[in-house]
Amino acid sequence: MLSLVSVAVADRWAVTAGLTETARTVAVLAANVGSLGALWIAQFVILDRVLFRARPDRRSGPRTMRSISL
């Protein structure tokens, strides 16, 4: 949705600004890439902070070193 809206706004702006077809295409593509990039960054931040956050160790008592025997 964000990409669709940003492309529509960029296209309308480019038409009212009187840009050439090439400049208009560049403006629309920049809006598309920019909106998708912003969504990718937001997704990364959300996943990093919520899904993959470091959780404290919930075991009770102090941690001790145990030897591994084979």
Number of C-alpha atoms within 10 A of each C-alpha: 7 13 18 12 13 20 21 15 14 21 20 13 15 19 12 9 10 10 14 11 11 9 12 19 15 15 18 22 16 15 22 19 14 15 19 15 13 13 14 12 12 12 12 12 12 13 12 12 11 10 9 9 10 9 6 6 7 6 7 6 6 6 8 6 6 6 6 5 4 3
